[in-house]
Amino acid sequence: MTHTPEDLAGAVLSINLVALQENWRTLQRHAAPAECGAAVKGNAYGLGIAPVARALWEAGCRSFFVARPKEGEELRAILPTATIYVLDGLFPGQAEFYAKLKLCPALISLEEAREWAAFGRVYGRRLACALHVDTGINRLGFSQPEFEALLSDRQTMDGLEISLLMSHLACADEPAHPMNACQRDAFAAIRARLPGVPASLANSSGVFLGSGFTQDLVRPGIALYGGNPTPAAPNPMQAVAVLEGAVLQIRDVRPGETVGYSATWTATRTSRVAVLGAGYKDGVPRALSSRQSDGPAHVFIAGQRCPVIGRISMDMMAIDVTNLPQESVTRGTRAEILGRHIGIDEAAGWAGTISYELLTRLGSRYARLYRGLESDVSV
Ligand SMILES: *Cc1c(COP(=O)(O)O)cnc(C)c1O
């Protein structure tokens, strides 16, 4: 017998790096002639920065976006020559850290721009950066008056090597939302103030809003990892993360008996219940517990969808397999909790959240398998 992590961990998270690369190529095709970058912040949305970044580099991706300088440091060790933008901007007093690692801060204020330019002067050269201008989301970025103030601050402007002008869309996943056109037009006016500087506006959904949105560089995140960037239409992306739990025990439950903590599910017929070794410690949202409205959550097992019943516990969850042929589910049978049949957007919807939160909250107890790339990628 083998004793692999898969055999011993109970639940398995497989990350399909070939699907990830296919997703990047799909996005690159949609965005062309713009360049397709990748948002890999948050440990590549929970899927693992090192294998994800290597696979994307191998597919041809050259521009990467992280949130924090610490994430930039980790990514620099993996990809020595990639362009790395730090979306949270320049942290106070940390310019030298960015410069040594060749991290480009996405500057968000005049104060940051002055600090970066002043440091460049001490360092002996103009250092690359992006300028992040707010066009309506009111999260990070120069306000438009502050952007004008920067343009007229010659000393600061002379000290900056501006490699990208960027802004972020608030409502890209709702193509008909009027904010999209407003932001695009506001961004066009900003671009006109800095001619010749490459520009970036689109996240995953922005890639599908059309040519006015793709600009020179797009920055998809969730779509690379299998999330649907076009929520009103079928998902053009492939599933990347597959989470499976194994059956620990199967039991017969008589009508009137209940399953799980707080007895929230009651059998209305003689039922067969399979208990899976995956729970909220593994990242299965407790909100998937037997739902009162809009029908139950499901898992995919033995070729069919089966409802989740009772409460999700820390280490396990129960499903109703009464409708499956008796012999099709036995001790050790794997059930897909997330993957090709149970999409991350669908599961997130059942849990009252979004695919981003679902992925970034995946646990660490199960075995993690990276599938699809045979050898280390040289960079
Ligand atoms: C996270 C992020 C992205 C990627 O967004 P997705 O919706 O995951 O494609 C792009 N740009 C900025 C500024 C971000 O913060």
The ligand as an SDF file (V2000), in Angstrom:
LIG
                    3D

 15 15  0  0  0  0  0  0  0  0999 V2000
   -7.5450   42.3590   -7.7820 C   0  0  0  0  0  0  0  0  0  0  0  0
   -7.3750   43.3820   -8.8280 C   0  0  0  0  0  0  0  0  0  0  0  0
   -7.4560   43.0220  -10.1770 C   0  0  0  0  0  0  0  0  0  0  0  0
   -7.9400   41.6590  -10.6370 C   0  0  0  0  0  0  0  0  0  0  0  0
   -9.3330   41.6400  -10.4640 O   0  0  0  0  0  0  0  0  0  0  0  0
  -10.2380   40.3830  -10.9360 P   0  0  0  0  0  0  0  0  0  0  0  0
  -11.6220   40.8740  -10.7220 O   0  0  0  0  0  0  0  0  0  0  0  0
   -9.8890   39.2670  -10.0250 O   0  0  0  0  0  0  0  0  0  0  0  0
   -9.9210   40.0980  -12.3400 O   0  0  0  0  0  0  0  0  0  0  0  0
   -7.1590   43.9870  -11.1180 C   0  0  0  0  0  0  0  0  0  0  0  0
   -6.8200   45.2490  -10.7480 N   0  0  0  0  0  0  0  0  0  0  0  0
   -6.7620   45.6370   -9.4520 C   0  0  0  0  0  0  0  0  0  0  0  0
   -6.4050   47.0280   -9.1180 C   0  0  0  0  0  0  0  0  0  0  0  0
   -7.0440   44.7170   -8.4450 C   0  0  0  0  0  0  0  0  0  0  0  0
   -7.0120   45.1030   -7.1690 O   0  0  0  0  0  0  0  0  0  0  0  0
  1  2  1  0
  2  3  1  0
  2 14  2  0
  3  4  1  0
  3 10  2  0
  4  5  1  0
  5  6  1  0
  6  7  2  0
  6  8  1  0
  6  9  1  0
 10 11  1  0
 11 12  2  0
 12 13  1  0
 12 14  1  0
 14 15  1  0
M  END
$$$$
